[in-house]
Amino acid sequence: MLAATGSKIGHEIFTLMKQEFGELEEPVPPGTVGSSTMPQKRNPKLSAGHHRRGRQIAPLVPLALEAMQTEHEADRTTSIMMSRALTQACELTGDLLQRLMVLLDGVQVFPERMRENSTCRAA
């Protein structure tokens, strides 16, 4: 659930950075250009990575659930499956949370653009 929430936040920032919305802008490290053809453009690299990482964790859930199915006592095959699922999920979730702190710490919000967009949708 934590990874899914982080993924959702990344996807929402990715969406709101699109030119047709222009409501948010993720932080850009100094010296980074947006695009080789349009240096002023801001590509949503951080937020796209969040969404992707969250999506990598979801397939580990069925593996962990499958590892719970044992005949009598847990054996090595199920413990290896569970260990692999938990290790990968923890590593990916930790990475996602570290990157989410960077993203949220530097995100720029454009309230005037939000108001313009909400006025356009209401009309």
MODELLER restraints for C-alpha pairs under 7 A, 6 or more apart:
rsr = mdl.restraints
at = mdl.atoms
rsr.add(forms.Gaussian(group=physical.xy_distance, feature=features.Distance(at['CA:3:A'], at['CA:54:A']), mean=5.08, stdev=0.5))
rsr.add(forms.Gaussian(group=physical.xy_distance, feature=features.Distance(at['CA:3:A'], at['CA:93:A']), mean=5.73, stdev=0.5))
rsr.add(forms.Gaussian(group=physical.xy_distance, feature=features.Distance(at['CA:4:A'], at['CA:54:A']), mean=5.57, stdev=0.5))
rsr.add(forms.Gaussian(group=physical.xy_distance, feature=features.Distance(at['CA:6:A'], at['CA:50:A']), mean=6.69, stdev=0.5))
rsr.add(forms.Gaussian(group=physical.xy_distance, feature=features.Distance(at['CA:6:A'], at['CA:54:A']), mean=6.72, stdev=0.5))
rsr.add(forms.Gaussian(group=physical.xy_distance, feature=features.Distance(at['CA:6:A'], at['CA:96:A']), mean=6.99, stdev=0.5))
rsr.add(forms.Gaussian(group=physical.xy_distance, feature=features.Distance(at['CA:7:A'], at['CA:50:A']), mean=5.26, stdev=0.5))
rsr.add(forms.Gaussian(group=physical.xy_distance, feature=features.Distance(at['CA:7:A'], at['CA:51:A']), mean=4.13, stdev=0.5))
rsr.add(forms.Gaussian(group=physical.xy_distance, feature=features.Distance(at['CA:7:A'], at['CA:53:A']), mean=7.00, stdev=0.5))
rsr.add(forms.Gaussian(group=physical.xy_distance, feature=features.Distance(at['CA:7:A'], at['CA:54:A']), mean=4.65, stdev=0.5))
rsr.add(forms.Gaussian(group=physical.xy_distance, feature=features.Distance(at['CA:8:A'], at['CA:51:A']), mean=6.59, stdev=0.5))
rsr.add(forms.Gaussian(group=physical.xy_distance, feature=features.Distance(at['CA:10:A'], at['CA:47:A']), mean=4.27, stdev=0.5))
rsr.add(forms.Gaussian(group=physical.xy_distance, feature=features.Distance(at['CA:10:A'], at['CA:48:A']), mean=6.35, stdev=0.5))
rsr.add(forms.Gaussian(group=physical.xy_distance, feature=features.Distance(at['CA:10:A'], at['CA:50:A']), mean=5.04, stdev=0.5))
rsr.add(forms.Gaussian(group=physical.xy_distance, feature=features.Distance(at['CA:10:A'], at['CA:51:A']), mean=5.26, stdev=0.5))
rsr.add(forms.Gaussian(group=physical.xy_distance, feature=features.Distance(at['CA:11:A'], at['CA:47:A']), mean=6.31, stdev=0.5))
rsr.add(forms.Gaussian(group=physical.xy_distance, feature=features.Distance(at['CA:11:A'], at['CA:48:A']), mean=6.62, stdev=0.5))
rsr.add(forms.Gaussian(group=physical.xy_distance, feature=features.Distance(at['CA:11:A'], at['CA:51:A']), mean=5.42, stdev=0.5))
rsr.add(forms.Gaussian(group=physical.xy_distance, feature=features.Distance(at['CA:13:A'], at['CA:24:A']), mean=6.62, stdev=0.5))
rsr.add(forms.Gaussian(group=physical.xy_distance, feature=features.Distance(at['CA:13:A'], at['CA:47:A']), mean=6.17, stdev=0.5))
rsr.add(forms.Gaussian(group=physical.xy_distance, feature=features.Distance(at['CA:14:A'], at['CA:44:A']), mean=5.72, stdev=0.5))
rsr.add(forms.Gaussian(group=physical.xy_distance, feature=features.Distance(at['CA:14:A'], at['CA:47:A']), mean=5.43, stdev=0.5))
rsr.add(forms.Gaussian(group=physical.xy_distance, feature=features.Distance(at['CA:14:A'], at['CA:48:A']), mean=6.21, stdev=0.5))
rsr.add(forms.Gaussian(group=physical.xy_distance, feature=features.Distance(at['CA:16:A'], at['CA:22:A']), mean=5.97, stdev=0.5))
rsr.add(forms.Gaussian(group=physical.xy_distance, feature=features.Distance(at['CA:16:A'], at['CA:23:A']), mean=5.41, stdev=0.5))
rsr.add(forms.Gaussian(group=physical.xy_distance, feature=features.Distance(at['CA:16:A'], at['CA:24:A']), mean=5.62, stdev=0.5))
rsr.add(forms.Gaussian(group=physical.xy_distance, feature=features.Distance(at['CA:17:A'], at['CA:23:A']), mean=6.16, stdev=0.5))
rsr.add(forms.Gaussian(group=physical.xy_distance, feature=features.Distance(at['CA:17:A'], at['CA:24:A']), mean=5.14, stdev=0.5))
rsr.add(forms.Gaussian(group=physical.xy_distance, feature=features.Distance(at['CA:17:A'], at['CA:25:A']), mean=5.59, stdev=0.5))
rsr.add(forms.Gaussian(group=physical.xy_distance, feature=features.Distance(at['CA:17:A'], at['CA:44:A']), mean=6.96, stdev=0.5))
rsr.add(forms.Gaussian(group=physical.xy_distance, feature=features.Distance(at['CA:22:A'], at['CA:113:A']), mean=6.64, stdev=0.5))
rsr.add(forms.Gaussian(group=physical.xy_distance, feature=features.Distance(at['CA:23:A'], at['CA:109:A']), mean=6.10, stdev=0.5))
rsr.add(forms.Gaussian(group=physical.xy_distance, feature=features.Distance(at['CA:23:A'], at['CA:110:A']), mean=5.07, stdev=0.5))
rsr.add(forms.Gaussian(group=physical.xy_distance, feature=features.Distance(at['CA:23:A'], at['CA:111:A']), mean=6.94, stdev=0.5))
rsr.add(forms.Gaussian(group=physical.xy_distance, feature=features.Distance(at['CA:23:A'], at['CA:113:A']), mean=5.57, stdev=0.5))
rsr.add(forms.Gaussian(group=physical.xy_distance, feature=features.Distance(at['CA:23:A'], at['CA:114:A']), mean=5.63, stdev=0.5))
rsr.add(forms.Gaussian(group=physical.xy_distance, feature=features.Distance(at['CA:24:A'], at['CA:107:A']), mean=6.83, stdev=0.5))
rsr.add(forms.Gaussian(group=physical.xy_distance, feature=features.Distance(at['CA:24:A'], at['CA:108:A']), mean=5.53, stdev=0.5))
rsr.add(forms.Gaussian(group=physical.xy_distance, feature=features.Distance(at['CA:24:A'], at['CA:109:A']), mean=4.72, stdev=0.5))
rsr.add(forms.Gaussian(group=physical.xy_distance, feature=features.Distance(at['CA:24:A'], at['CA:110:A']), mean=5.99, stdev=0.5))
rsr.add(forms.Gaussian(group=physical.xy_distance, feature=features.Distance(at['CA:25:A'], at['CA:107:A']), mean=5.70, stdev=0.5))
rsr.add(forms.Gaussian(group=physical.xy_distance, feature=features.Distance(at['CA:25:A'], at['CA:108:A']), mean=5.03, stdev=0.5))
rsr.add(forms.Gaussian(group=physical.xy_distance, feature=features.Distance(at['CA:25:A'], at['CA:109:A']), mean=6.70, stdev=0.5))
rsr.add(forms.Gaussian(group=physical.xy_distance, feature=features.Distance(at['CA:26:A'], at['CA:44:A']), mean=6.71, stdev=0.5))
rsr.add(forms.Gaussian(group=physical.xy_distance, feature=features.Distance(at['CA:26:A'], at['CA:103:A']), mean=6.27, stdev=0.5))
rsr.add(forms.Gaussian(group=physical.xy_distance, feature=features.Distance(at['CA:26:A'], at['CA:106:A']), mean=6.45, stdev=0.5))
rsr.add(forms.Gaussian(group=physical.xy_distance, feature=features.Distance(at['CA:26:A'], at['CA:107:A']), mean=4.49, stdev=0.5))
rsr.add(forms.Gaussian(group=physical.xy_distance, feature=features.Distance(at['CA:26:A'], at['CA:108:A']), mean=6.28, stdev=0.5))
rsr.add(forms.Gaussian(group=physical.xy_distance, feature=features.Distance(at['CA:27:A'], at['CA:103:A']), mean=6.50, stdev=0.5))
rsr.add(forms.Gaussian(group=physical.xy_distance, feature=features.Distance(at['CA:27:A'], at['CA:106:A']), mean=4.88, stdev=0.5))
rsr.add(forms.Gaussian(group=physical.xy_distance, feature=features.Distance(at['CA:27:A'], at['CA:107:A']), mean=5.47, stdev=0.5))
rsr.add(forms.Gaussian(group=physical.xy_distance, feature=features.Distance(at['CA:33:A'], at['CA:39:A']), mean=5.15, stdev=0.5))
rsr.add(forms.Gaussian(group=physical.xy_distance, feature=features.Distance(at['CA:34:A'], at['CA:40:A']), mean=5.88, stdev=0.5))
rsr.add(forms.Gaussian(group=physical.xy_distance, feature=features.Distance(at['CA:34:A'], at['CA:41:A']), mean=4.82, stdev=0.5))
rsr.add(forms.Gaussian(group=physical.xy_distance, feature=features.Distance(at['CA:34:A'], at['CA:42:A']), mean=4.68, stdev=0.5))
rsr.add(forms.Gaussian(group=physical.xy_distance, feature=features.Distance(at['CA:34:A'], at['CA:43:A']), mean=5.66, stdev=0.5))
rsr.add(forms.Gaussian(group=physical.xy_distance, feature=features.Distance(at['CA:35:A'], at['CA:41:A']), mean=6.11, stdev=0.5))
rsr.add(forms.Gaussian(group=physical.xy_distance, feature=features.Distance(at['CA:46:A'], at['CA:103:A']), mean=6.67, stdev=0.5))
rsr.add(forms.Gaussian(group=physical.xy_distance, feature=features.Distance(at['CA:50:A'], at['CA:96:A']), mean=6.08, stdev=0.5))
rsr.add(forms.Gaussian(group=physical.xy_distance, feature=features.Distance(at['CA:53:A'], at['CA:92:A']), mean=6.56, stdev=0.5))
rsr.add(forms.Gaussian(group=physical.xy_distance, feature=features.Distance(at['CA:53:A'], at['CA:96:A']), mean=6.48, stdev=0.5))
rsr.add(forms.Gaussian(group=physical.xy_distance, feature=features.Distance(at['CA:57:A'], at['CA:89:A']), mean=5.64, stdev=0.5))
rsr.add(forms.Gaussian(group=physical.xy_distance, feature=features.Distance(at['CA:57:A'], at['CA:92:A']), mean=6.86, stdev=0.5))
rsr.add(forms.Gaussian(group=physical.xy_distance, feature=features.Distance(at['CA:60:A'], at['CA:85:A']), mean=5.39, stdev=0.5))
rsr.add(forms.Gaussian(group=physical.xy_distance, feature=features.Distance(at['CA:60:A'], at['CA:89:A']), mean=6.88, stdev=0.5))
rsr.add(forms.Gaussian(group=physical.xy_distance, feature=features.Distance(at['CA:63:A'], at['CA:81:A']), mean=6.75, stdev=0.5))
rsr.add(forms.Gaussian(group=physical.xy_distance, feature=features.Distance(at['CA:63:A'], at['CA:85:A']), mean=6.38, stdev=0.5))
rsr.add(forms.Gaussian(group=physical.xy_distance, feature=features.Distance(at['CA:64:A'], at['CA:81:A']), mean=6.76, stdev=0.5))
rsr.add(forms.Gaussian(group=physical.xy_distance, feature=features.Distance(at['CA:64:A'], at['CA:82:A']), mean=5.15, stdev=0.5))
rsr.add(forms.Gaussian(group=physical.xy_distance, feature=features.Distance(at['CA:64:A'], at['CA:85:A']), mean=5.76, stdev=0.5))
rsr.add(forms.Gaussian(group=physical.xy_distance, feature=features.Distance(at['CA:67:A'], at['CA:78:A']), mean=4.65, stdev=0.5))
rsr.add(forms.Gaussian(group=physical.xy_distance, feature=features.Distance(at['CA:67:A'], at['CA:79:A']), mean=6.95, stdev=0.5))
rsr.add(forms.Gaussian(group=physical.xy_distance, feature=features.Distance(at['CA:67:A'], at['CA:81:A']), mean=5.70, stdev=0.5))
rsr.add(forms.Gaussian(group=physical.xy_distance, feature=features.Distance(at['CA:67:A'], at['CA:82:A']), mean=5.51, stdev=0.5))
